[in-house]
Amino acid sequence: MSRVLYLSYLICEAEGACEDLDAFRAAEATLDLAARRAAETDVWRVDEPDRPVLARILAIHDAQLASVSTRTYASAVRRLERLLLSENPASPVGNAAPLSRAH
C-alpha cells in the first residue's frame, strides 16, 4: 500500500495536479501507525476508522491509471525506485517520516 501511496503522489506531482495533499499525508500517517503497531504486535492491520483514507488513495490511483500517460507513469516508477534505493529514503509526500520499505 505504501508503494501505491508514493507512486500515486509522484504521478500527481508530475502532472502538477496534487490538490489532495492532505489525503496523501493522512494515508501516510495511517500506514506509519499500522507499521508501528505491527512492530509491537506482529499483526498488520488498519483500524476501521482509518480505512477510508486509504480507500481515497486507491481511488485517486485508479483514476490515474485510467488517464496518465505511459511516460509519466514510467517516470514516477523510476523516481520511486530511486527513492527506495537511496541510502536515506525520505517521503516524497513531504512529511518528516522516512519512507518505509516494509509496506
Rosetta blueprint (number, residue, H / E / L):
1 M L
2 S H
3 R H
4 V H
5 L H
6 Y H
7 L H
8 S H
9 Y H
10 L H
11 I H
12 C H
13 E H
14 A H
15 E H
16 G L
17 A L
18 C L
19 E L
20 D L
21 L H
22 D H
23 A H
24 F H
25 R H
26 A H
27 A H
28 E H
29 A H
30 T H
31 L H
32 D H
33 L H
34 A H
35 A H
36 R H
37 R H
38 A H
39 A H
40 E H
41 T H
42 D L
43 V L
44 W L
45 R L
46 V L
47 D L
48 E H
49 P H
50 D H
51 R H
52 P H
53 V H
54 L H
55 A H
56 R H
57 I H
58 L H
59 A H
60 I H
61 H H
62 D H
63 A H
64 Q H
65 L H
66 A H
67 S H
68 V L
69 S L
70 T H
71 R H
72 T H
73 Y H
74 A H
75 S H
76 A H
77 V H
78 R H
79 R H
80 L H
81 E H
82 R H
83 L H
84 L H
85 L H
86 S L
87 E L
88 N L
89 P L
90 A E
91 S L
92 P L
93 V L
94 G L
95 N L
96 A L
97 A L
98 P E
99 L L
100 S L
101 R L
102 A L
103 H L
